[in-house]
């Protein structure tokens, strides 16, 4: 509550004639016949113009055949994974798949999300989270980067930057394979080592980059 008191109306004194509450004189209620038709026409024109201005961006966006829209899937929800030890926000309509560990099929080593607008083999956008316990990533960033390159042997690095993410040291990698552009975040902490992979076909990367950065900002190690 804002702390502003609600306005209250006082009841009229007992015996007041409610029909004549406005007092002597003409009825104060405005009537359509008392309003100049030119004024009504002008108000209608302004309303139509306002509606056209508001709808124009939506109509123009609908005419674009090359742009992808996150649409209703961009309504985010918090995802918590106690097994892999992380939490982040992700659109609730994206399809999720657990990736089993190679050495232990009963345990999942990663979680993958695909944008629902494409096929499973080649979605327009994909987000994958791999985690490792600290003893499994003794080499830090070098180990995580080597694991990523093992999964994507055709990857070509174009940029590397170190910063901080989820309250821990992190390294950002940007590059591409023949079919996809990648934004990868490597995180090392005393609880988990994390590889956060985000990829799209090259023509969609600029559109999704700000969305990927929102995921990075929401990411937490449990």
N, C-alpha and C positions, 0 to 999 in steps of 0.2 A: 504494500500500500504506500502511496506517496505522502500520506500525512495530511492531505488537503481534505477538510471536512466536507461531507456531502451537503449540497444545498437542500433546504427543506422548505416546504410550502406551508403557510399558516392556513388553518381552516377558517372559513368565513364565520362571522358571529351567528349564533342560533337565530333562526327566524328570517335570515337573509333570503331574498328572492333570487335564486340562482339564475333564473332566466334574465334578470335585469342586473346581474352582477357587474356588468361593464358600466353601469350608470346611465344617465340620460344621454340622448344623442344617437347618431347612426350606429349600426352594427359594425364593430371594428374588424370583423372577419373579412379578409380580402376576397373579392369575387373576380372570376375570370373576365366578366363583361366590363369590369372597371379598369382592366389592364389594356394598354395600347397594343393592338395586334402586331405592330412593328416591333415592339419590345419582345413579344413572345417569339416572333420569327428570328430575331437576332440571337436570343438565348438558345433556340434550337440549332442555329448554325454553329454557335460556339461549342455546343455539346457534341455535334457531329464531327467538328474539327478535332476536338480533344480525343475522341474515340479513334479517329483515323491516325493521329500521331502515336497513340499507344499501341495500335495494332500493326503499324508499319514495320517495326523491327521483326515481329513474329512472322509476318507474311514474307519479308525478304529472306529470313532464315529458312523458311520452308521451301524457297525456290532454289536453294543451293544444293546441288547434287553431290558435291565432293566433301562437304563438311559432315562430320559425325557429331551427334549431340548426345550428351550423357543422359538427357531426358529424365524420366522419373527415377531412373537408377541412381541419380546423383543424390538422392536422399540417404544420407550416411547413417550408419549405426556403428556402435563400438563392438569390435570383435576381440574376445579374450581367449587366449590359448594357454592353458595351464601346462600342457605337456611340452610345448616348445618355448614357453616362458616369455610371451610378448602380448601386447595389446595395441590395436590401432583402429582407426575409423576407415570404413570401406562401404561403398554403396550396397544396400541390402539386396538388390536384385542381381548383382553380379554372381555368376555361378562359381561355387567353391569346390575344390578337389584336394584331398589329402594325398601327398606323395609318400609312399612307404620307404623306409630306410632299406638300402640294399643289403646291409648285413643283418637286418632284423625286420622282416616283412610285417610283423605285428606292431611295429612302432613307426609312426610317420615322422619323416625327417623334414618335411616342408609342407606348406599350404599354398595353393595356387588359386587365384581368382581370374576369371575371364569376363570381359565385357560381353553382355548377353546378345549383342547385335551381330555376332559372327559365328563361324564354325569353330569346333573344338580344336582343329588342327592349326587354324590360322585366324585367331580372334583379332579384332581391331586394336585391342589393348589387353595387356596381361600384367598381373602383379603376383610375384612369388616371393615367399619369405622362407629362407633356410636359417636354422639356428644350430649352434654347436656348443657343447660345454667347454669351458676354458681349457681343460687338458687336451681336448681334440683340436684346439687351435693355438698351439704353443707358438707358432710363428707369427701370430697376429695378422696384420693386413696381408702379408705375403702369402700366408696359408689360405686365407679367404679368397684372395685374388686368383691364386693358382686353382682352387676348386672351381671358381666361376669360369676360368678359361678352359678347364677340363670339360665343363658342360657345354661350352660354346667355342669350339676350337677355331672357328672361322672369324672370331671377334677381332676387330681392329680398334685399338684405343685412339681416341682423339683428344681427351682431356682428363686430367686427374687433379683432384683438389682435396686437401685435408681440412676438416672442420670439426664441429661437435654436433652430435645428434643423440637424442634420448638421454642426455646427461652424460655421454661417454665419448671418447675419441672416435672419429669417423673419417672415412675416406669416400669421396664421390668419384665415380668413374663414368665417363660418357664415351660411347663408341657405337659401332655398328657391325652387323653381319651383312651378308649380301641381301637379306630380306627384312631386317629389323634394325631399329635404332634403340639403344639401351641407355637407361639411367640407372646406375647401380650404386647402392649405399652399403658400405662395409662398416660394421660397428663392432668395437671390442670393449667389453666391460668385464668386471670380475664375476659376473653372473652368467652371461651368455656372449657368444660371438654370433653376429647376425649378418646375413647377406640379404638385402632387400633389392630384388630385381624388378624393374619396370620397363616394359618394352611395347613398341607399336611399330607398324610399317612406317618407313621414313616420312611419308606424306602426312601422317597424323601426329607426329611427335610434338610439333610446336603447339598443337591444339591441346594435347593431353599433359604437357609438361607442368602447367600450373596445378593441375589436378594431382599429379604425382607428388609435387612439392607439398600439397596439403596432407597427403598420406605420411610423408616424411615427418612433418611437424607434429602429427598426431601419434607417431610411433613411440611406444614405451616398452622398456624391458622390465619384466616382472621379477 
